[in-house]
Structure formats: C-alpha cells, structure tokens
Amino acid sequence: MTPDDDVLGRCPDCATKITRAWILIEYENTEGQTGVWAECPECDDVVEPQ
Ligand SMILES: [Zn+2]
C-alpha cells in the first residue's frame, strides 16, 4: 500500500473509485478546504471525486 492507493472518492458519473495516482490538480477553495480534480480512469474525463 502506497500513498498512491489512497482513494479520493468516486467518479460522480460512473462511481469508479479514484485514487491519488489520478490527481491532476489540488486547490484550496474559499473556505480553506482542499479540493481535487482528477482524471477518471473509466470516463477518461476530468472529474471532482465525490
Ligand atoms: Zn467516471
């Protein structure tokens, strides 16, 4: 188990589990929380893991 195996959440479109290995962008929102955009390995699209 490496940090890349950490599950961020699921794709909102297909419910595939997305791990840290798929992160494209990490950002901090106006409330100081970290948000993540990642590539879904199923959809081949950029999604926000839920
Ligand atoms: Zn997906």
mmCIF file of the protein (N, C-alpha, C, O) and its ligand, coordinates in Angstrom:
data_MODEL
# 
_entry.id   MODEL 
# 
loop_
_entity.id 
_entity.type 
_entity.pdbx_number_of_molecules 
1 polymer     1 
2 non-polymer 1 
# 
_entity_poly.entity_id                      1 
_entity_poly.type                           'polypeptide(L)' 
_entity_poly.nstd_linkage                   no 
_entity_poly.nstd_monomer                   no 
_entity_poly.pdbx_seq_one_letter_code       MTPDDDVLGRCPDCATKITRAWILIEYENTEGQTGVWAECPECDDVVEPQ 
_entity_poly.pdbx_seq_one_letter_code_can   MTPDDDVLGRCPDCATKITRAWILIEYENTEGQTGVWAECPECDDVVEPQ 
_entity_poly.pdbx_strand_id                 A 
# 
loop_
_entity_poly_seq.entity_id 
_entity_poly_seq.num 
_entity_poly_seq.mon_id 
_entity_poly_seq.hetero 
1 1  MET n 
1 2  THR n 
1 3  PRO n 
1 4  ASP n 
1 5  ASP n 
1 6  ASP n 
1 7  VAL n 
1 8  LEU n 
1 9  GLY n 
1 10 ARG n 
1 11 CYS n 
1 12 PRO n 
1 13 ASP n 
1 14 CYS n 
1 15 ALA n 
1 16 THR n 
1 17 LYS n 
1 18 ILE n 
1 19 THR n 
1 20 ARG n 
1 21 ALA n 
1 22 TRP n 
1 23 ILE n 
1 24 LEU n 
1 25 ILE n 
1 26 GLU n 
1 27 TYR n 
1 28 GLU n 
1 29 ASN n 
1 30 THR n 
1 31 GLU n 
1 32 GLY n 
1 33 GLN n 
1 34 THR n 
1 35 GLY n 
1 36 VAL n 
1 37 TRP n 
1 38 ALA n 
1 39 GLU n 
1 40 CYS n 
1 41 PRO n 
1 42 GLU n 
1 43 CYS n 
1 44 ASP n 
1 45 ASP n 
1 46 VAL n 
1 47 VAL n 
1 48 GLU n 
1 49 PRO n 
1 50 GLN n 
# 
loop_
_struct_asym.id 
_struct_asym.entity_id 
A 1 
B 2 
# 
loop_
_chem_comp.id 
_chem_comp.type 
_chem_comp.mon_nstd_flag 
ALA 'L-peptide linking' y 
ARG 'L-peptide linking' y 
ASN 'L-peptide linking' y 
ASP 'L-peptide linking' y 
CYS 'L-peptide linking' y 
GLN 'L-peptide linking' y 
GLU 'L-peptide linking' y 
GLY 'peptide linking'   y 
ILE 'L-peptide linking' y 
LEU 'L-peptide linking' y 
LYS 'L-peptide linking' y 
MET 'L-peptide linking' y 
PRO 'L-peptide linking' y 
THR 'L-peptide linking' y 
TRP 'L-peptide linking' y 
TYR 'L-peptide linking' y 
VAL 'L-peptide linking' y 
ZN  non-polymer         . 
# 
_pdbx_entity_nonpoly.entity_id   2 
_pdbx_entity_nonpoly.name        ? 
_pdbx_entity_nonpoly.comp_id     ZN 
# 
_pdbx_nonpoly_scheme.asym_id         B 
_pdbx_nonpoly_scheme.entity_id       2 
_pdbx_nonpoly_scheme.mon_id          ZN 
_pdbx_nonpoly_scheme.ndb_seq_num     1 
_pdbx_nonpoly_scheme.pdb_seq_num     101 
_pdbx_nonpoly_scheme.auth_seq_num    101 
_pdbx_nonpoly_scheme.pdb_mon_id      ZN 
_pdbx_nonpoly_scheme.auth_mon_id     ZN 
_pdbx_nonpoly_scheme.pdb_strand_id   A 
_pdbx_nonpoly_scheme.pdb_ins_code    . 
# 
loop_
_atom_site.group_PDB 
_atom_site.id 
_atom_site.type_symbol 
_atom_site.label_atom_id 
_atom_site.label_alt_id 
_atom_site.label_comp_id 
_atom_site.label_asym_id 
_atom_site.label_entity_id 
_atom_site.label_seq_id 
_atom_site.pdbx_PDB_ins_code 
_atom_site.Cartn_x 
_atom_site.Cartn_y 
_atom_site.Cartn_z 
_atom_site.occupancy 
_atom_site.B_iso_or_equiv 
_atom_site.pdbx_formal_charge 
_atom_site.auth_seq_id 
_atom_site.auth_comp_id 
_atom_site.auth_asym_id 
_atom_site.auth_atom_id 
_atom_site.pdbx_PDB_model_num 
ATOM   1   N  N  . MET A 1 1  ? 0.844   -1.208 0.000   1.00 0.00 ? 1   MET A N  1 
ATOM   2   C  CA . MET A 1 1  ? 0.000   0.000  0.000   1.00 0.00 ? 1   MET A CA 1 
ATOM   3   C  C  . MET A 1 1  ? 0.878   1.257  0.000   1.00 0.00 ? 1   MET A C  1 
ATOM   4   O  O  . MET A 1 1  ? 1.640   1.495  0.938   1.00 0.00 ? 1   MET A O  1 
ATOM   5   N  N  . THR A 1 2  ? 0.763   2.030  -1.030  1.00 0.00 ? 2   THR A N  1 
ATOM   6   C  CA . THR A 1 2  ? 1.494   3.287  -1.144  1.00 0.00 ? 2   THR A CA 1 
ATOM   7   C  C  . THR A 1 2  ? 0.503   4.440  -1.060  1.00 0.00 ? 2   THR A C  1 
ATOM   8   O  O  . THR A 1 2  ? -0.703  4.219  -1.172  1.00 0.00 ? 2   THR A O  1 
ATOM   9   N  N  . PRO A 1 3  ? 0.983   5.665  -0.866  1.00 0.00 ? 3   PRO A N  1 
ATOM   10  C  CA . PRO A 1 3  ? 0.051   6.806  -0.846  1.00 0.00 ? 3   PRO A CA 1 
ATOM   11  C  C  . PRO A 1 3  ? -0.766  6.904  -2.124  1.00 0.00 ? 3   PRO A C  1 
ATOM   12  O  O  . PRO A 1 3  ? -1.886  7.416  -2.095  1.00 0.00 ? 3   PRO A O  1 
ATOM   13  N  N  . ASP A 1 4  ? -0.240  6.432  -3.236  1.00 0.00 ? 4   ASP A N  1 
ATOM   14  C  CA . ASP A 1 4  ? -0.980  6.487  -4.494  1.00 0.00 ? 4   ASP A CA 1 
ATOM   15  C  C  . ASP A 1 4  ? -2.235  5.631  -4.485  1.00 0.00 ? 4   ASP A C  1 
ATOM   16  O  O  . ASP A 1 4  ? -3.099  5.778  -5.350  1.00 0.00 ? 4   ASP A O  1 
ATOM   17  N  N  . ASP A 1 5  ? -2.339  4.726  -3.497  1.00 0.00 ? 5   ASP A N  1 
ATOM   18  C  CA . ASP A 1 5  ? -3.516  3.865  -3.411  1.00 0.00 ? 5   ASP A CA 1 
ATOM   19  C  C  . ASP A 1 5  ? -4.639  4.497  -2.590  1.00 0.00 ? 5   ASP A C  1 
ATOM   20  O  O  . ASP A 1 5  ? -5.735  3.942  -2.513  1.00 0.00 ? 5   ASP A O  1 
ATOM   21  N  N  . ASP A 1 6  ? -4.374  5.653  -1.977  1.00 0.00 ? 6   ASP A N  1 
ATOM   22  C  CA . ASP A 1 6  ? -5.415  6.340  -1.216  1.00 0.00 ? 6   ASP A CA 1 
ATOM   23  C  C  . ASP A 1 6  ? -6.590  6.682  -2.133  1.00 0.00 ? 6   ASP A C  1 
ATOM   24  O  O  . ASP A 1 6  ? -6.407  7.271  -3.199  1.00 0.00 ? 6   ASP A O  1 
ATOM   25  N  N  . VAL A 1 7  ? -7.771  6.315  -1.716  1.00 0.00 ? 7   VAL A N  1 
ATOM   26  C  CA . VAL A 1 7  ? -8.954  6.606  -2.527  1.00 0.00 ? 7   VAL A CA 1 
ATOM   27  C  C  . VAL A 1 7  ? -9.466  8.004  -2.182  1.00 0.00 ? 7   VAL A C  1 
ATOM   28  O  O  . VAL A 1 7  ? -9.734  8.317  -1.022  1.00 0.00 ? 7   VAL A O  1 
ATOM   29  N  N  . LEU A 1 8  ? -9.595  8.831  -3.211  1.00 0.00 ? 8   LEU A N  1 
ATOM   30  C  CA . LEU A 1 8  ? -10.082 10.200 -3.021  1.00 0.00 ? 8   LEU A CA 1 
ATOM   31  C  C  . LEU A 1 8  ? -11.588 10.233 -2.920  1.00 0.00 ? 8   LEU A C  1 
ATOM   32  O  O  . LEU A 1 8  ? -12.158 11.034 -2.178  1.00 0.00 ? 8   LEU A O  1 
ATOM   33  N  N  . GLY A 1 9  ? -12.229 9.352  -3.675  1.00 0.00 ? 9   GLY A N  1 
ATOM   34  C  CA . GLY A 1 9  ? -13.681 9.342  -3.748  1.00 0.00 ? 9   GLY A CA 1 
ATOM   35  C  C  . GLY A 1 9  ? -14.080 8.594  -5.001  1.00 0.00 ? 9   GLY A C  1 
ATOM   36  O  O  . GLY A 1 9  ? -13.290 7.864  -5.600  1.00 0.00 ? 9   GLY A O  1 
ATOM   37  N  N  . ARG A 1 10 ? -15.317 8.796  -5.373  1.00 0.00 ? 10  ARG A N  1 
ATOM   38  C  CA . ARG A 1 10 ? -15.817 8.111  -6.561  1.00 0.00 ? 10  ARG A CA 1 
ATOM   39  C  C  . ARG A 1 10 ? -16.167 9.109  -7.646  1.00 0.00 ? 10  ARG A C  1 
ATOM   40  O  O  . ARG A 1 10 ? -16.547 10.249 -7.376  1.00 0.00 ? 10  ARG A O  1 
ATOM   41  N  N  . CYS A 1 11 ? -16.031 8.657  -8.866  1.00 0.00 ? 11  CYS A N  1 
ATOM   42  C  CA . CYS A 1 11 ? -16.419 9.475  -10.008 1.00 0.00 ? 11  CYS A CA 1 
ATOM   43  C  C  . CYS A 1 11 ? -17.920 9.752  -9.933  1.00 0.00 ? 11  CYS A C  1 
ATOM   44  O  O  . CYS A 1 11 ? -18.711 8.824  -9.760  1.00 0.00 ? 11  CYS A O  1 
ATOM   45  N  N  . PRO A 1 12 ? -18.323 11.033 -10.064 1.00 0.00 ? 12  PRO A N  1 
ATOM   46  C  CA . PRO A 1 12 ? -19.754 11.348 -9.998  1.00 0.00 ? 12  PRO A CA 1 
ATOM   47  C  C  . PRO A 1 12 ? -20.534 10.799 -11.193 1.00 0.00 ? 12  PRO A C  1 
ATOM   48  O  O  . PRO A 1 12 ? -21.761 10.711 -11.143 1.00 0.00 ? 12  PRO A O  1 
ATOM   49  N  N  . ASP A 1 13 ? -19.848 10.439 -12.239 1.00 0.00 ? 13  ASP A N  1 
ATOM   50  C  CA . ASP A 1 13 ? -20.519 9.944  -13.436 1.00 0.00 ? 13  ASP A CA 1 
ATOM   51  C  C  . ASP A 1 13 ? -20.656 8.425  -13.458 1.00 0.00 ? 13  ASP A C  1 
ATOM   52  O  O  . ASP A 1 13 ? -21.716 7.906  -13.808 1.00 0.00 ? 13  ASP A O  1 
ATOM   53  N  N  . CYS A 1 14 ? -19.591 7.704  -13.088 1.00 0.00 ? 14  CYS A N  1 
ATOM   54  C  CA . CYS A 1 14 ? -19.635 6.249  -13.239 1.00 0.00 ? 14  CYS A CA 1 
ATOM   55  C  C  . CYS A 1 14 ? -19.364 5.508  -11.925 1.00 0.00 ? 14  CYS A C  1 
ATOM   56  O  O  . CYS A 1 14 ? -19.406 4.278  -11.896 1.00 0.00 ? 14  CYS A O  1 
ATOM   57  N  N  . ALA A 1 15 ? -19.083 6.245  -10.828 1.00 0.00 ? 15  ALA A N  1 
ATOM   58  C  CA . ALA A 1 15 ? -18.895 5.662  -9.499  1.00 0.00 ? 15  ALA A CA 1 
ATOM   59  C  C  . ALA A 1 15 ? -17.630 4.813  -9.367  1.00 0.00 ? 15  ALA A C  1 
ATOM   60  O  O  . ALA A 1 15 ? -17.492 4.050  -8.411  1.00 0.00 ? 15  ALA A O  1 
ATOM   61  N  N  . THR A 1 16 ? -16.720 4.943  -10.311 1.00 0.00 ? 16  THR A N  1 
ATOM   62  C  CA . THR A 1 16 ? -15.423 4.275  -10.180 1.00 0.00 ? 16  THR A CA 1 
ATOM   63  C  C  . THR A 1 16 ? -14.607 4.926  -9.067  1.00 0.00 ? 16  THR A C  1 
ATOM   64  O  O  . THR A 1 16 ? -14.587 6.150  -8.942  1.00 0.00 ? 16  THR A O  1 
ATOM   65  N  N  . LYS A 1 17 ? -13.934 4.105  -8.259  1.00 0.00 ? 17  LYS A N  1 
ATOM   66  C  CA . LYS A 1 17 ? -13.058 4.656  -7.230  1.00 0.00 ? 17  LYS A CA 1 
ATOM   67  C  C  . LYS A 1 17 ? -11.856 5.315  -7.888  1.00 0.00 ? 17  LYS A C  1 
ATOM   68  O  O  . LYS A 1 17 ? -11.229 4.749  -8.784  1.00 0.00 ? 17  LYS A O  1 
ATOM   69  N  N  . ILE A 1 18 ? -11.549 6.517  -7.428  1.00 0.00 ? 18  ILE A N  1 
ATOM   70  C  CA . ILE A 1 18 ? -10.411 7.256  -7.971  1.00 0.00 ? 18  ILE A CA 1 
ATOM   71  C  C  . ILE A 1 18 ? -9.365  7.421  -6.873  1.00 0.00 ? 18  ILE A C  1 
ATOM   72  O  O  . ILE A 1 18 ? -9.657  7.920  -5.787  1.00 0.00 ? 18  ILE A O  1 
ATOM   73  N  N  . THR A 1 19 ? -8.146  6.993  -7.176  1.00 0.00 ? 19  THR A N  1 
ATOM   74  C  CA . THR A 1 19 ? -7.056  7.062  -6.192  1.00 0.00 ? 19  THR A CA 1 
ATOM   75  C  C  . THR A 1 19 ? -6.179  8.285  -6.448  1.00 0.00 ? 19  THR A C  1 
ATOM   76  O  O  . THR A 1 19 ? -6.306  8.955  -7.473  1.00 0.00 ? 19  THR A O  1 
ATOM   77  N  N  . ARG A 1 20 ? -5.290  8.561  -5.496  1.00 0.00 ? 20  ARG A N  1 
ATOM   78  C  CA . ARG A 1 20 ? -4.421  9.736  -5.601  1.00 0.00 ? 20  ARG A CA 1 
ATOM   79  C  C  . ARG A 1 20 ? -3.573  9.718  -6.862  1.00 0.00 ? 20  ARG A C  1 
ATOM   80  O  O  . ARG A 1 20 ? -3.153  10.769 -7.347  1.00 0.00 ? 20  ARG A O  1 
ATOM   81  N  N  . ALA A 1 21 ? -3.324  8.553  -7.383  1.00 0.00 ? 21  ALA A N  1 
ATOM   82  C  CA . ALA A 1 21 ? -2.487  8.443  -8.582  1.00 0.00 ? 21  ALA A CA 1 
ATOM   83  C  C  . ALA A 1 21 ? -3.094  9.207  -9.761  1.00 0.00 ? 21  ALA A C  1 
ATOM   84  O  O  . ALA A 1 21 ? -2.392  9.550  -10.712 1.00 0.00 ? 21  ALA A O  1 
ATOM   85  N  N  . TRP A 1 22 ? -4.419  9.474  -9.691  1.00 0.00 ? 22  TRP A N  1 
ATOM   86  C  CA . TRP A 1 22 ? -5.119  10.114 -10.814 1.00 0.00 ? 22  TRP A CA 1 
ATOM   87  C  C  . TRP A 1 22 ? -5.289  11.618 -10.632 1.00 0.00 ? 22  TRP A C  1 
ATOM   88  O  O  . TRP A 1 22 ? -5.907  12.270 -11.473 1.00 0.00 ? 22  TRP A O  1 
ATOM   89  N  N  . ILE A 1 23 ? -4.752  12.182 -9.548  1.00 0.00 ? 23  ILE A N  1 
ATOM   90  C  CA . ILE A 1 23 ? -4.912  13.624 -9.309  1.00 0.00 ? 23  ILE A CA 1 
ATOM   91  C  C  . ILE A 1 23 ? -4.274  14.443 -10.420 1.00 0.00 ? 23  ILE A C  1 
ATOM   92  O  O  . ILE A 1 23 ? -3.148  14.177 -10.840 1.00 0.00 ? 23  ILE A O  1 
ATOM   93  N  N  . LEU A 1 24 ? -5.006  15.432 -10.886 1.00 0.00 ? 24  LEU A N  1 
ATOM   94  C  CA . LEU A 1 24 ? -4.449  16.394 -11.831 1.00 0.00 ? 24  LEU A CA 1 
ATOM   95  C  C  . LEU A 1 24 ? -4.140  17.701 -11.119 1.00 0.00 ? 24  LEU A C  1 
ATOM   96  O  O  . LEU A 1 24 ? -3.051  18.256 -11.272 1.00 0.00 ? 24  LEU A O  1 
ATOM   97  N  N  . ILE A 1 25 ? -5.103  18.194 -10.339 1.00 0.00 ? 25  ILE A N  1 
ATOM   98  C  CA . ILE A 1 25 ? -4.956  19.493 -9.681  1.00 0.00 ? 25  ILE A CA 1 
ATOM   99  C  C  . ILE A 1 25 ? -5.509  19.413 -8.263  1.00 0.00 ? 25  ILE A C  1 
ATOM   100 O  O  . ILE A 1 25 ? -6.596  18.881 -8.037  1.00 0.00 ? 25  ILE A O  1 
ATOM   101 N  N  . GLU A 1 26 ? -4.741  19.954 -7.307  1.00 0.00 ? 26  GLU A N  1 
ATOM   102 C  CA . GLU A 1 26 ? -5.252  20.139 -5.951  1.00 0.00 ? 26  GLU A CA 1 
ATOM   103 C  C  . GLU A 1 26 ? -5.335  21.638 -5.709  1.00 0.00 ? 26  GLU A C  1 
ATOM   104 O  O  . GLU A 1 26 ? -4.403  22.368 -6.045  1.00 0.00 ? 26  GLU A O  1 
ATOM   105 N  N  . TYR A 1 27 ? -6.419  22.101 -5.140  1.00 0.00 ? 27  TYR A N  1 
ATOM   106 C  CA . TYR A 1 27 ? -6.564  23.535 -4.912  1.00 0.00 ? 27  TYR A CA 1 
ATOM   107 C  C  . TYR A 1 27 ? -7.238  23.767 -3.573  1.00 0.00 ? 27  TYR A C  1 
ATOM   108 O  O  . TYR A 1 27 ? -7.855  22.870 -2.998  1.00 0.00 ? 27  TYR A O  1 
ATOM   109 N  N  . GLU A 1 28 ? -7.102  25.001 -3.091  1.00 0.00 ? 28  GLU A N  1 
ATOM   110 C  CA . GLU A 1 28 ? -7.768  25.361 -1.849  1.00 0.00 ? 28  GLU A CA 1 
ATOM   111 C  C  . GLU A 1 28 ? -8.925  26.281 -2.185  1.00 0.00 ? 28  GLU A C  1 
ATOM   112 O  O  . GLU A 1 28 ? -8.739  27.280 -2.881  1.00 0.00 ? 28  GLU A O  1 
ATOM   113 N  N  . ASN A 1 29 ? -10.114 25.961 -1.704  1.00 0.00 ? 29  ASN A N  1 
ATOM   114 C  CA . ASN A 1 29 ? -11.253 26.820 -2.026  1.00 0.00 ? 29  ASN A CA 1 
ATOM   115 C  C  . ASN A 1 29 ? -11.370 27.964 -1.031  1.00 0.00 ? 29  ASN A C  1 
ATOM   116 O  O  . ASN A 1 29 ? -10.556 28.089 -0.117  1.00 0.00 ? 29  ASN A O  1 
ATOM   117 N  N  . THR A 1 30 ? -12.371 28.784 -1.211  1.00 0.00 ? 30  THR A N  1 
ATOM   118 C  CA . THR A 1 30 ? -12.502 29.998 -0.399  1.00 0.00 ? 30  THR A CA 1 
ATOM   119 C  C  . THR A 1 30 ? -12.740 29.684 1.075   1.00 0.00 ? 30  THR A C  1 
ATOM   120 O  O  . THR A 1 30 ? -12.522 30.539 1.934   1.00 0.00 ? 30  THR A O  1 
ATOM   121 N  N  . GLU A 1 31 ? -13.184 28.466 1.372   1.00 0.00 ? 31  GLU A N  1 
ATOM   122 C  CA . GLU A 1 31 ? -13.387 28.082 2.771   1.00 0.00 ? 31  GLU A CA 1 
ATOM   123 C  C  . GLU A 1 31 ? -12.146 27.407 3.365   1.00 0.00 ? 31  GLU A C  1 
ATOM   124 O  O  . GLU A 1 31 ? -12.187 26.903 4.487   1.00 0.00 ? 31  GLU A O  1 
ATOM   125 N  N  . GLY A 1 32 ? -11.062 27.401 2.618   1.00 0.00 ? 32  GLY A N  1 
ATOM   126 C  CA . GLY A 1 32 ? -9.824  26.835 3.120   1.00 0.00 ? 32  GLY A CA 1 
ATOM   127 C  C  . GLY A 1 32 ? -9.775  25.318 3.046   1.00 0.00 ? 32  GLY A C  1 
ATOM   128 O  O  . GLY A 1 32 ? -8.898  24.686 3.637   1.00 0.00 ? 32  GLY A O  1 
ATOM   129 N  N  . GLN A 1 33 ? -10.724 24.736 2.316   1.00 0.00 ? 33  GLN A N  1 
ATOM   130 C  CA . GLN A 1 33 ? -10.714 23.280 2.180   1.00 0.00 ? 33  GLN A CA 1 
ATOM   131 C  C  . GLN A 1 33 ? -10.014 22.895 0.882   1.00 0.00 ? 33  GLN A C  1 
ATOM   132 O  O  . GLN A 1 33 ? -10.027 23.645 -0.094  1.00 0.00 ? 33  GLN A O  1 
ATOM   133 N  N  . THR A 1 34 ? -9.415  21.734 0.889   1.00 0.00 ? 34  THR A N  1 
ATOM   134 C  CA . THR A 1 34 ? -8.702  21.288 -0.297  1.00 0.00 ? 34  THR A CA 1 
ATOM   135 C  C  . THR A 1 34 ? -9.664  20.562 -1.237  1.00 0.00 ? 34  THR A C  1 
ATOM   136 O  O  . THR A 1 34 ? -10.354 19.617 -0.852  1.00 0.00 ? 34  THR A O  1 
ATOM   137 N  N  . GLY A 1 35 ? -9.683  21.026 -2.445  1.00 0.00 ? 35  GLY A N  1 
ATOM   138 C  CA . GLY A 1 35 ? -10.478 20.362 -3.475  1.00 0.00 ? 35  GLY A CA 1 
ATOM   139 C  C  . GLY A 1 35 ? -9.548  19.690 -4.463  1.00 0.00 ? 35  GLY A C  1 
ATOM   140 O  O  . GLY A 1 35 ? -8.373  20.043 -4.566  1.00 0.00 ? 35  GLY A O  1 
ATOM   141 N  N  . VAL A 1 36 ? -10.074 18.730 -5.179  1.00 0.00 ? 36  VAL A N  1 
ATOM   142 C  CA . VAL A 1 36 ? -9.238  17.947 -6.086  1.00 0.00 ? 36  VAL A CA 1 
ATOM   143 C  C  . VAL A 1 36 ? -9.956  17.744 -7.414  1.00 0.00 ? 36  VAL A C  1 
ATOM   144 O  O  . VAL A 1 36 ? -11.148 17.440 -7.461  1.00 0.00 ? 36  VAL A O  1 
ATOM   145 N  N  . TRP A 1 37 ? -9.213  17.916 -8.466  1.00 0.00 ? 37  TRP A N  1 
ATOM   146 C  CA . TRP A 1 37 ? -9.672  17.482 -9.783  1.00 0.00 ? 37  TRP A CA 1 
ATOM   147 C  C  . TRP A 1 37 ? -8.808  16.296 -10.178 1.00 0.00 ? 37  TRP A C  1 
ATOM   148 O  O  . TRP A 1 37 ? -7.586  16.331 -10.030 1.00 0.00 ? 37  TRP A O  1 
ATOM   149 N  N  . ALA A 1 38 ? -9.434  15.268 -10.671 1.00 0.00 ? 38  ALA A N  1 
ATOM   150 C  CA . ALA A 1 38 ? -8.692  14.075 -11.049 1.00 0.00 ? 38  ALA A CA 1 
ATOM   151 C  C  . ALA A 1 38 ? -9.257  13.504 -12.341 1.00 0.00 ? 38  ALA A C  1 
ATOM   152 O  O  . ALA A 1 38 ? -10.372 13.819 -12.757 1.00 0.00 ? 38  ALA A O  1 
ATOM   153 N  N  . GLU A 1 39 ? -8.452  12.661 -12.954 1.00 0.00 ? 39  GLU A N  1 
ATOM   154 C  CA . GLU A 1 39 ? -8.909  12.018 -14.175 1.00 0.00 ? 39  GLU A CA 1 
ATOM   155 C  C  . GLU A 1 39 ? -9.569  10.706 -13.809 1.00 0.00 ? 39  GLU A C  1 
ATOM   156 O  O  . GLU A 1 39 ? -9.008  9.913  -13.053 1.00 0.00 ? 39  GLU A O  1 
ATOM   157 N  N  . CYS A 1 40 ? -10.757 10.473 -14.340 1.00 0.00 ? 40  CYS A N  1 
ATOM   158 C  CA . CYS A 1 40 ? -11.422 9.197  -14.100 1.00 0.00 ? 40  CYS A CA 1 
ATOM   159 C  C  . CYS A 1 40 ? -10.882 8.160  -15.076 1.00 0.00 ? 40  CYS A C  1 
ATOM   160 O  O  . CYS A 1 40 ? -10.925 8.373  -16.288 1.00 0.00 ? 40  CYS A O  1 
ATOM   161 N  N  . PRO A 1 41 ? -10.371 7.033  -14.562 1.00 0.00 ? 41  PRO A N  1 
ATOM   162 C  CA . PRO A 1 41 ? -9.811  6.018  -15.466 1.00 0.00 ? 41  PRO A CA 1 
ATOM   163 C  C  . PRO A 1 41 ? -10.874 5.366  -16.346 1.00 0.00 ? 41  PRO A C  1 
ATOM   164 O  O  . PRO A 1 41 ? -10.551 4.796  -17.388 1.00 0.00 ? 41  PRO A O  1 
ATOM   165 N  N  . GLU A 1 42 ? -12.133 5.447  -15.938 1.00 0.00 ? 42  GLU A N  1 
ATOM   166 C  CA . GLU A 1 42 ? -13.225 4.863  -16.721 1.00 0.00 ? 42  GLU A CA 1 
ATOM   167 C  C  . GLU A 1 42 ? -13.721 5.815  -17.809 1.00 0.00 ? 42  GLU A C  1 
ATOM   168 O  O  . GLU A 1 42 ? -13.814 5.453  -18.982 1.00 0.00 ? 42  GLU A O  1 
ATOM   169 N  N  . CYS A 1 43 ? -14.043 7.061  -17.379 1.00 0.00 ? 43  CYS A N  1 
ATOM   170 C  CA . CYS A 1 43 ? -14.612 8.040  -18.304 1.00 0.00 ? 43  CYS A CA 1 
ATOM   171 C  C  . CYS A 1 43 ? -13.564 8.698  -19.181 1.00 0.00 ? 43  CYS A C  1 
ATOM   172 O  O  . CYS A 1 43 ? -13.890 9.265  -20.224 1.00 0.00 ? 43  CYS A O  1 
ATOM   173 N  N  . ASP A 1 44 ? -12.272 8.626  -18.755 1.00 0.00 ? 44  ASP A N  1 
ATOM   174 C  CA . ASP A 1 44 ? -11.226 9.361  -19.475 1.00 0.00 ? 44  ASP A CA 1 
ATOM   175 C  C  . ASP A 1 44 ? -11.521 10.847 -19.450 1.00 0.00 ? 44  ASP A C  1 
ATOM   176 O  O  . ASP A 1 44 ? -11.248 11.555 -20.419 1.00 0.00 ? 44  ASP A O  1 
ATOM   177 N  N  . ASP A 1 45 ? -12.081 11.324 -18.343 1.00 0.00 ? 45  ASP A N  1 
ATOM   178 C  CA . ASP A 1 45 ? -12.509 12.708 -18.253 1.00 0.00 ? 45  ASP A CA 1 
ATOM   179 C  C  . ASP A 1 45 ? -12.063 13.275 -16.915 1.00 0.00 ? 45  ASP A C  1 
ATOM   180 O  O  . ASP A 1 45 ? -11.753 12.531 -15.985 1.00 0.00 ? 45  ASP A O  1 
ATOM   181 N  N  . VAL A 1 46 ? -12.035 14.599 -16.829 1.00 0.00 ? 46  VAL A N  1 
ATOM   182 C  CA . VAL A 1 46 ? -11.662 15.245 -15.571 1.00 0.00 ? 46  VAL A CA 1 
ATOM   183 C  C  . VAL A 1 46 ? -12.912 15.410 -14.714 1.00 0.00 ? 46  VAL A C  1 
ATOM   184 O  O  . VAL A 1 46 ? -13.917 15.971 -15.151 1.00 0.00 ? 46  VAL A O  1 
ATOM   185 N  N  . VAL A 1 47 ? -12.826 14.912 -13.490 1.00 0.00 ? 47  VAL A N  1 
ATOM   186 C  CA . VAL A 1 47 ? -13.987 14.958 -12.596 1.00 0.00 ? 47  VAL A CA 1 
ATOM   187 C  C  . VAL A 1 47 ? -13.542 15.403 -11.208 1.00 0.00 ? 47  VAL A C  1 
ATOM   188 O  O  . VAL A 1 47 ? -12.352 15.422 -10.893 1.00 0.00 ? 47  VAL A O  1 
ATOM   189 N  N  . GLU A 1 48 ? -14.525 15.759 -10.390 1.00 0.00 ? 48  GLU A N  1 
ATOM   190 C  CA . GLU A 1 48 ? -14.263 16.057 -8.987  1.00 0.00 ? 48  GLU A CA 1 
ATOM   191 C  C  . GLU A 1 48 ? -14.748 14.861 -8.192  1.00 0.00 ? 48  GLU A C  1 
ATOM   192 O  O  . GLU A 1 48 ? -15.956 14.644 -8.090  1.00 0.00 ? 48  GLU A O  1 
ATOM   193 N  N  . PRO A 1 49 ? -13.823 14.064 -7.614  1.00 0.00 ? 49  PRO A N  1 
ATOM   194 C  CA . PRO A 1 49 ? -14.234 12.859 -6.885  1.00 0.00 ? 49  PRO A CA 1 
ATOM   195 C  C  . PRO A 1 49 ? -15.190 13.185 -5.737  1.00 0.00 ? 49  PRO A C  1 
ATOM   196 O  O  . PRO A 1 49 ? -14.972 14.145 -4.998  1.00 0.00 ? 49  PRO A O  1 
ATOM   197 N  N  . GLN A 1 50 ? -16.236 12.394 -5.592  1.00 0.00 ? 50  GLN A N  1 
ATOM   198 C  CA . GLN A 1 50 ? -17.274 12.624 -4.580  1.00 0.00 ? 50  GLN A CA 1 
ATOM   199 C  C  . GLN A 1 50 ? -17.155 11.615 -3.461  1.00 0.00 ? 50  GLN A C  1 
ATOM   200 O  O  . GLN A 1 50 ? -17.942 11.646 -2.515  1.00 0.00 ? 50  GLN A O  1 
HETATM 201 ZN ZN . ZN  B 2 .  ? -16.025 8.070  -14.355 1.00 0.00 2 101 ZN  A ZN 1 
# 
